[in-house]
Every structure is written in C-alpha cells, then in structure tokens.
Amino acid sequence: MTRLTVTVMTMMMMTMMVIPIRVLAVVGADGSLTTERGRESDHRVVLIATNPAYSSSGTVNCFIWVGDVVFTSERGVFFYVHHDSCWGTTSRAYVRGGRSLRKGDLRGIALSGVAQANSSVVTLQWSFASLNGTAASAAASQGKGLYAHFWGFDLSRSEGHLVAPVDWGLGFVNTVDGFRTTFPIADFGCCFGAFNPNRTILYVGNRGCLEYSVMDGESPESFFDNFRALACPTDTNASSLSFGHRSFLQDGSYLYASDDANAKILGFNLVSGSIDRVTGTAIGDLINHKNNGLRAIPSDHLAIYNLRELVVTQDGCNLFFVGDGGTEIMRVGFTKPRGEVTSVERVASCIVPGGCVIGTLALDNDDSHLYVSIQTGELFELQINKSGLHRCIDALSAPEASPSPSSSERSTGVTPSPSSSEPSTESSPSPSSPEPLTDGSQETHPSPAMGSSSSPLHNGSNTRVGPRSSDALSTSAPPANVQMPPRRGVSVSVVAGVVVAICLISLTLGGAAVLLYSRTRKSAAAASGDTSARAFALERPVAKSSALELPAAQSSALERRI
C-alpha cells in the first residue's frame, strides 16, 4: 500500500468520524451517481446504448444518449429515444447526429450488477419527403427540418402507437412494426408532448404556451389539428416548457413543467388554466446554472441533451428534476399535492471525468426505481425505498395495476376549462394551487371567438373523453383521485451535513475512474434522540448473484467499499 493511499484513507476515516459516509469506487464505468440522501444505492447500469452511428475522431467529439424513457403498463418494458450527436471540439458547433425510437425490456435481466436490457429498433428518423410509410431503416444525418427530430413522446391509450411531436407536426408510430403517419401542423414549434394519466388528452409545449387536444392517439386517421392554448406564461423570455407523462398528478388535475428559459418550475392547473410558480430554496439557481466545472459538451447546447423532464411520485408529494447544469438530481417535497414547497434536496450527483450531463429521468410504474441516463449511453437504475420519501397530507392514492386497456375502452378525465376565451397567464405565487373546479364551465378556444358546440370538446361522438366530472373518474379504472387520510409523524426536513471526500484510485478496467460516495443523514426524529428512526430515500438491491455480473476477480474492484 503506497503512502499516498494511506494518506487518502486516513483523511477519509477522519471524515467518517464526524458524519457517517461510505465511499465506493466504481471501476470500468464512465459515470456514476452519488447518492446523498439516505444510504448508498447499489445503482447499476441496466442498458448501454450500443452501435453508435458515428464515432469521435480528430476534432469531432460524439456522444450517445438514452432519452425520454416511457414505461408501458407491462412491468419492465419501455420505449426510448436513441440519440447520436457529434460536435466540433474547436468550433463547438453541431456536426452531425441522428435519432431512433427503440423498445427496451428489463424482464429477465440480473437482479443486481451491470446488466444489458434487450433492445430493438422501432424506427429510425424519417424525412419530410416521406411523412408516411413503413419503419425507416436507413440512418440519416441531416440538418434540422429535413428529418424528424423527436424529443419527448408518449404512448397512446392502447399503447399501440408512439405519439411524438416532430419538427413539422405530430407523428404516430406503430409500436409493433414501426409504420408511421405524420400530420403536418402549421406553426408547430413543439418539442415535448405527453398524455394526461388517463391518456385521453394530449398536452404539448408550443412556442411558450401549454396547449392541449382531446385525443388518445388510438387512430391516426381520426386525428385533426385542434390544439388549443390552455395557458401562456408571461415572462421576460419566451417559455421553453419541458415535461413528460410522469409530470402529471395522478388525478389529472395538475401538470408540472420546467421552464429553463426563465429558470422556473411551473405548475399548471389543468382545469382552471391558472399557473403557479413552484418556489423553494435555490430552485431558480439550480435550473439556471449552466456550468459547474468541466463540461463534457458546450454548455450553450445543454438543452439538447438534458431533456429537463420532471417526474412526480404517484402520491403527489415528491418531484424530481435535474439541476446544476445537468449534473445533479434534486428532490422537491410538497406540503400536499399542488401545495407549497417544504424541502429541496440533492439526492444524486453525476461524476464523470471530463464532465457529465444527465439526459433524462424516469420513474417506473410503481415508483420503485428511478432511471437516469448520461452522455456515455448508459442508463442507470436506482432503487427507491419509499419509506424514505417525503410524506405529505392529502396524498393521492396510487392507481391499481390493470391490464392495458383496449382501443374500444373509453374514459372520462379532467378536461381543461379556462374561465375565459383567452389562454391563462401566470398568476402570482400563492400558498397552494387552486383545487380543480367542479362546475361545468364551457370550453373555450385560445382565440377571442368562443368554441362552437361542434368542436371536439363538446361533441362526445368525436372523442374518447366524456363530460368532465369533479372527481376525474375513469370508466375502466378506479377513481384516480381517491385521497388517503393525512399521515402522521411526517418529517418535514432532514438535517444536512457537508462532506468532502477525496479518493484517488488507480484504475485499469475500461480506462475510466469514477467515484461514488454516499452519505446518511439523520432524520428529524433521529436528531431529537430517536436514533432508530431513519428514513432512506435510496437503497441497494438485496440480491447479489447474477450471471451477468463481472467475474469475481473483477467484482471486488468494481464494488469496493472503503
């Protein structure tokens, strides 16, 4: 053991005497996640994007991403965007790239250790000259506008189609054979689109406004352009809204969206159209921070990689977002669904030699795992101990698991109901967002003219959404907004400690050195003397045996606790 190693270990042991901390050296991985709330999670890679279309060479640096993960109703099955992108190291300009929609399957993989999910291509990018047709199979590297650039997408109600905003409109891609149908829409500047929890209303962020269309994505042939503005934030900069399917409260009444252009997290009341700003300690700084040191990609192009989706737990008490220039995962705790912010905490950090950028966040269907991708093409899985998450009053109940509904099933949902003919603008911050309206106020167009009775929102025969009800009941599922009684003994904050751990390790596997450290923090109850009351947000899996793990000789180096 070298003198340097002894010195480093001594420093670390002195640190651990003050605040419990464990340091984990991960060998052979280009990136890692450092959990800071609760004990460390044996986070692991469950998918590595392979076969990149382009390789780095000379003054061109290429990256590969797993983006916008959307889980199906079948546990462990998801769809995602495979994204290749190359940049000039001197010009710092975009050189070439490509995208494809793919299907991933975690079923059957090892319960622990590095694993590789099954993956298959649904379709590659298609061109404006070929809006409709069979799955695109030829790789394309063209400038913006010539080929479909899809970012955020969602599944149709029957999960038979991927519905994705593209440069020129809305694309429908069959999840089985990749057959596509694209509908051009004039003045359509959308990057993100997602259905409400019942998948009966599609919301898009279009040029700073939140717009919606009553549809479920089942039949592309029945689609027509009927998007209406629900709300338009009024800020200095034009809003750039990012959100996904897990950004909604489970009762369909509220949507959280990241507005990076104005360093805000916004809350949209989908019934009244009002807008609230989610406030909390350093939220604005975290969203707006563009560079915290070494950067793997130009910070000016950060938005191209970090999708900035927000994910909300099913009870509506916790929200996760990516902050600090795309390197940190933050957790926001609310007093209640649609309530005030009670805590903002860092739960994980991405550490990669040369810089790291987190591409996407995703929660699985039962909130048991958080999935995180970075620019190396790796998709990480972190197991969540739900008892360590923030608890709030009036928490929403989790929907019961049910088979994927057929295309013939219909459901009622919370229907947007602005109180005037103009889209709503941002309201002043309030202690809590207004509760969903229960009156039968009439739907309106974003234009001064009121919507006619023949519009889709008033004609039940043309939609799969029935009349709006106060409880957002679904005819094919239990009520989504059944509330649970307030939980007692809720810990509002956690005593935080500041820890600096320095670890220098010589590594040979893969040629990349990554540090993963995690710490435990006492809960408020523990601080008052009840040391047995501990809540951990992230925990490691129990099972440690797998054929997909590295050989035993390497495992000790891969996961070595100090």
CORNORLIN-V943746 format. One record per helix or strand of 2 or more residues. SS is the DSSP state (h for helix, s for strand). FROM is the first residue (numbers start at 1). LEN is the number of residues. If there is no record, write none. Layout:
BEGIN
ss:from:len
SS:FROM:LEN
SS:FROM:LEN
END
This chain:
BEGIN
ss:from:len
h:3:16
s:21:7
s:32:4
s:44:5
s:60:12
s:77:12
s:94:12
s:118:7
s:153:3
s:161:6
s:169:6
s:180:5
s:190:6
s:201:6
s:209:6
h:220:3
s:228:5
s:241:2
h:245:3
s:254:6
h:260:3
s:264:6
s:275:3
h:283:6
h:299:7
s:311:2
s:318:6
s:328:7
s:341:11
s:358:6
s:369:6
s:378:7
h:386:3
h:460:3
s:513:7
h:524:4
h:552:7
s:560:2
END
